[in-house]
Amino acid sequence: MLGIACEPIDEMMRSLVRKEVITLQSDPRAADRGQYAFLQDLVRTVSYESLPKRDRKDKHLAVAAHMLSTWGSEDVEIVEVVASRYLEAYRMAPGAPDAEQVRAKALEMTVRAGERAATLAAVAEAQRYFEQALEITDDVVEQSALHERAGRMALVGRRGEDVRAHFEHALALLDSIGDTHASARVSAWLGEIGYIDERLEQGIERMEKAFSLLVDDEHDADLATLASQLGRLHLFAGAHELAAARLEFALTLAERFSLPEELSQSLNSKAVLLGFHDRIEEATVLVTHALKVALDHDLTGAALRAYDNLASFLEGQDRHAEALDMASEGLELARRAGDRSFEQLLLCQAIGSMTESGQWDEVLQRVGEALSGDVPVAVTGRLLPAVSIHVERGQLDAASAARRLLAMRALGGDPVARLLLVGQGDAAARGGTIRRGTRLGSGGDAGEARARDPVIIRDEGGPCRGDGGGMRNRQRRS
């Protein structure tokens, strides 16, 4: 209809409304008030596809140009719509003379749409936008960067297969052009997913190779990231001396280059290392500062990890009110950020302190909420106080059902782990004691390290205990 005067267009639209082909939004409260829409999807599809591709392309470009001229190219509110218009325009005529210009604009706006979605915690949409951008670029550097960004969004959204696929693609592309520093950074992200899916040794081996190549080169932020992640992974592999060395190296670079992310993460890992050696108060001081650094610089991932570990250290010192506060603040941040992994961890983090504080009904409600989702193996041990509570209340059938559900849901096909958890439930039903593994000593554990420890049952004939060291001074609830 371009080039037609306004009055004939208005009359034509009113006619289509009378014929119930389209509708006009007249609700004064609606965001799309005054806009027309097809009443039937089939009519809309046929109308659109009856246009020649060249006309469709021209109209997409015209709409995009109109929106940019009306709202401005810096208006983030329209970036997703403009990106979709440029993408469709390019797909309509990828061989047109102006195709490269349209493609470049589509790439720019689609990446911006992904960035906006990420800031709104819409991580699935952000990943989708970065993947759409990948479809329209052949540049190796651009592709590697987009794979890395899509992988990071998948990591936050707990889409494990997508995480590994994107990071491995990025690594292969960077290796093909010899970008060793960027490759080291991506190796660190691959180490993160290796920690999650139990390919720890494989991740460490890859990262150590990258570290040996870069340590004699010019030091930079990528090397600091790699060293920080290596320190964390060596920690969980039991190589404490090597972990300490890598973390000190990372902290040196973090301060030299003013890298708040690496500083916060390395301080956090060093705190966990101190916790392994029963230096709990010192560890608490370090992780408290790690949290402050992360919050001061809006580093969501680092802050969430610090909240989780700080809550665990506080719980281990019987500072249950403070532990609950930290877990609650972290849970709120995880939900705002759309981080499903840390949402699950922090949802379950406070269960020990809640159990010790006598909030048994709230514990059972929180365990049920956790089990309604996809429970990661790492949080299984945090849910076991539910079994203890049912036993304390004499609800042995409920206790048996709870421990079996935990075994089947969280541990899947691992028969050894499943038998361990089933055995724990049986011991609890006989009046045994549920306690955490004491790899970090009796003073308490960092949340992420504690999550990797087995939960041990001792049949002592005493009352059933929960996560924090005994259900003492609590009111039995019915």
SULRA-V712326 format. One record per residue. N is the residue number from 1. OMEGA is omega in radians with two decimals (999 if undefined). NEAR is the number of other ideal C-beta (glycine too) atoms within 10 Angstrom. Layout:
n	omega	near
N	OMEGA	NEAR
N	OMEGA	NEAR
This chain:
n	omega	near
1	-3.13	8
2	3.12	7
3	3.12	4
4	3.14	9
5	-3.04	7
6	-3.05	7
7	3.10	8
8	3.13	10
9	3.14	11
10	3.14	10
11	3.14	10
12	-3.13	12
13	3.11	15
14	3.11	12
15	-3.14	11
16	3.07	16
17	3.12	14
18	-3.13	9
19	3.11	9
20	3.00	9
21	3.10	16
22	3.10	19
23	3.11	13
24	3.12	13
25	-3.09	13
26	3.14	8
27	-3.10	8
28	-3.13	7
29	-3.07	5
30	3.12	10
31	-3.12	7
32	3.13	9
33	3.12	11
34	-3.13	9
35	3.11	10
36	3.08	13
37	3.07	10
38	3.09	16
39	-3.10	13
40	3.13	11
41	-3.11	8
42	3.12	8
43	3.12	12
44	-3.11	14
45	-3.14	11
46	-3.14	11
47	-3.11	12
48	-3.04	11
49	3.07	9
50	3.09	9
51	3.02	13
52	-3.10	9
53	3.14	13
54	3.11	11
55	3.12	12
56	3.12	18
57	-3.11	22
58	-3.12	16
59	3.08	18
60	3.14	22
61	3.13	19
62	3.12	13
63	3.13	17
64	-3.14	24
65	3.13	12
66	-3.12	12
67	-3.14	17
68	3.14	18
69	-3.11	9
70	-3.06	9
71	-3.12	15
72	-3.06	9
73	-3.11	13
74	-3.13	8
75	-3.05	12
76	-3.07	13
77	-3.06	8
78	-2.96	18
79	-3.12	25
80	-3.12	19
81	3.12	14
82	3.12	26
83	-3.13	25
84	3.12	19
85	3.14	25
86	3.11	23
87	-3.13	25
88	3.12	17
89	3.13	26
90	-3.12	26
91	3.12	17
92	-3.06	21
93	-3.12	16
94	3.13	11
95	-3.11	5
96	-3.14	15
97	-3.12	7
98	-3.05	12
99	-3.10	16
100	3.11	11
101	3.13	11
102	3.14	23
103	-3.13	19
104	3.13	14
105	3.10	20
106	3.14	28
107	-3.13	23
108	-3.07	16
109	3.13	25
110	3.07	29
111	3.11	21
112	3.09	19
113	3.09	26
114	3.12	27
115	3.12	16
116	3.12	18
117	3.13	22
118	3.13	21
119	3.12	11
120	-3.14	14
121	3.06	17
122	-2.95	18
123	3.10	22
124	3.09	15
125	3.13	19
126	3.10	26
127	-3.11	26
128	3.12	17
129	3.13	29
130	3.10	27
131	3.05	19
132	3.10	20
133	3.12	26
134	-3.08	19
135	-3.02	13
136	3.05	18
137	3.06	18
138	-3.12	7
139	-3.05	11
140	-3.13	14
141	3.12	13
142	-3.13	16
143	-3.12	17
144	3.13	23
145	-3.14	20
146	3.07	27
147	3.13	24
148	-3.12	22
149	3.09	23
150	3.10	28
151	3.13	28
152	3.08	21
153	3.11	27
154	3.12	25
155	3.11	24
156	-3.12	25
157	3.10	21
158	3.03	19
159	-2.94	19
160	-3.12	15
161	3.11	10
162	3.14	18
163	-3.09	25
164	-3.10	19
165	-3.11	15
166	-3.12	28
167	3.13	26
168	3.05	15
169	3.14	19
170	-3.13	26
171	3.14	24
172	3.14	14
173	-3.13	23
174	3.08	25
175	-3.11	14
176	3.13	11
177	3.06	12
178	3.12	7
179	-3.01	17
180	-3.10	16
181	3.08	19
182	3.10	19
183	3.11	25
184	3.13	28
185	3.14	23
186	3.08	28
187	3.10	27
188	3.08	26
189	3.08	21
190	3.07	23
191	3.10	24
192	-3.13	18
193	3.06	20
194	3.09	23
195	-3.08	20
196	-3.05	19
197	3.00	14
198	3.02	11
199	-2.99	16
200	-3.08	17
201	3.12	11
202	3.13	13
203	3.14	25
204	-3.13	22
205	3.13	11
206	-3.08	19
207	3.12	23
208	3.07	17
209	3.12	12
210	-3.13	23
211	-3.13	20
212	3.11	9
213	-3.00	14
214	-2.99	19
215	3.11	12
216	3.10	7
217	3.10	11
218	-3.09	7
219	-3.13	17
220	-3.09	15
221	-3.14	16
222	3.11	21
223	3.09	26
224	3.10	28
225	-3.13	25
226	-3.12	29
227	3.13	29
228	-3.14	29
229	3.08	30
230	3.12	29
231	3.14	26
232	-3.08	27
233	3.05	25
234	3.12	24
235	-3.09	24
236	3.03	16
237	3.11	15
238	3.13	10
239	-2.97	16
240	-3.14	13
241	3.11	8
242	3.08	17
243	-3.14	23
244	-3.13	17
245	-3.13	15
246	-3.12	26
247	3.09	25
248	3.09	13
249	3.14	21
250	3.13	28
251	3.10	22
252	3.13	14
253	-3.12	22
254	3.11	24
255	-3.11	13
256	-3.06	10
257	-3.14	14
258	-3.10	9
259	-3.06	21
260	3.14	15
261	-3.12	18
262	3.11	25
263	-3.13	25
264	-3.10	28
265	-3.11	29
266	3.05	31
267	3.12	26
268	-3.14	30
269	3.10	33
270	3.08	25
271	3.11	25
272	3.11	28
273	3.09	23
274	3.10	22
275	3.09	29
276	-3.10	18
277	3.03	12
278	3.09	15
279	-2.90	16
280	-3.12	22
281	3.10	12
282	3.12	14
283	-3.14	27
284	3.10	25
285	-3.11	15
286	-3.07	25
287	3.05	32
288	3.11	16
289	3.08	16
290	3.10	26
291	3.14	25
292	3.13	14
293	-3.13	21
294	-3.12	26
295	-3.14	17
296	-3.08	11
297	3.09	14
298	3.12	9
299	-2.98	20
300	-3.10	18
301	3.12	20
302	3.13	24
303	-3.13	26
304	3.12	24
305	3.13	27
306	3.08	29
307	-3.09	29
308	-3.09	26
309	3.12	30
310	3.10	29
311	-3.13	31
312	3.09	32
313	-3.13	31
314	3.11	24
315	-3.14	29
316	3.09	27
317	-3.13	14
318	3.07	13
319	-2.92	17
320	3.13	20
321	3.12	9
322	3.13	16
323	3.11	27
324	3.12	21
325	-3.13	17
326	3.14	27
327	-3.14	28
328	3.11	15
329	3.12	17
330	3.13	29
331	3.11	23
332	3.13	13
333	-3.14	19
334	-3.13	26
335	3.08	15
336	-3.08	12
337	-3.12	20
338	-3.12	20
339	-3.06	23
340	-3.11	19
341	-3.14	20
342	3.05	24
343	3.12	22
344	-3.12	22
345	-3.08	28
346	3.03	26
347	-3.09	23
348	-3.05	30
349	-3.02	32
350	-3.03	28
351	3.12	28
352	-3.14	29
353	3.09	27
354	3.10	26
355	3.13	26
356	-3.09	24
357	3.11	18
358	-3.13	16
359	-2.98	20
360	3.13	24
361	3.12	12
362	3.09	15
363	-3.12	26
364	3.10	20
365	-3.12	12
366	3.10	21
367	3.10	24
368	3.10	13
369	3.14	12
370	-3.10	25
371	3.10	17
372	3.10	8
373	-3.14	13
374	-3.04	12
375	3.08	21
376	-3.14	18
377	-3.03	16
378	-3.07	19
379	-3.07	21
380	-3.11	21
381	-3.12	26
382	-3.09	27
383	-3.04	26
384	3.07	27
385	3.08	29
386	3.10	26
387	-3.13	28
388	-3.11	25
389	3.12	25
390	3.13	24
391	3.12	25
392	-3.13	21
393	-3.14	15
394	-3.11	11
395	-3.00	14
396	3.09	14
397	3.12	10
398	3.10	16
399	3.13	23
400	3.14	18
401	-3.11	14
402	-3.10	26
403	3.09	26
404	3.10	15
405	3.09	19
406	-3.12	27
407	-3.06	21
408	-3.06	13
409	-3.00	15
410	-3.01	22
411	2.99	19
412	-2.99	11
413	-3.12	7
414	-3.02	13
415	-3.13	9
416	3.13	8
417	-3.12	16
418	3.12	17
419	3.10	12
420	-3.09	16
421	3.09	26
422	3.11	17
423	3.12	15
424	3.13	23
425	3.12	26
426	3.13	15
427	3.12	21
428	-3.13	26
429	3.10	17
430	-3.12	13
431	-3.14	13
432	-3.08	23
433	3.04	20
434	3.08	23
435	3.09	18
436	2.93	24
437	-3.00	14
438	-3.11	13
439	3.12	14
440	3.13	25
441	-3.00	14
442	-3.07	11
443	-3.13	16
444	-3.09	26
445	2.92	26
446	-3.02	29
447	-3.04	29
448	3.09	20
449	-3.13	20
450	-3.11	29
451	-3.13	21
452	-3.13	16
453	3.03	14
454	3.02	14
455	-2.94	19
456	3.07	15
457	2.99	21
458	-3.12	12
459	-3.04	13
460	3.11	13
461	-3.13	9
462	3.13	11
463	-3.11	14
464	-3.08	24
465	3.10	22
466	-2.94	28
467	-2.97	30
468	3.09	23
469	3.05	16
470	3.10	17
471	-3.05	20
472	3.07	12
473	-3.12	8
474	3.13	16
475	3.09	7
476	-3.12	11
477	-3.13	14
478	999	7
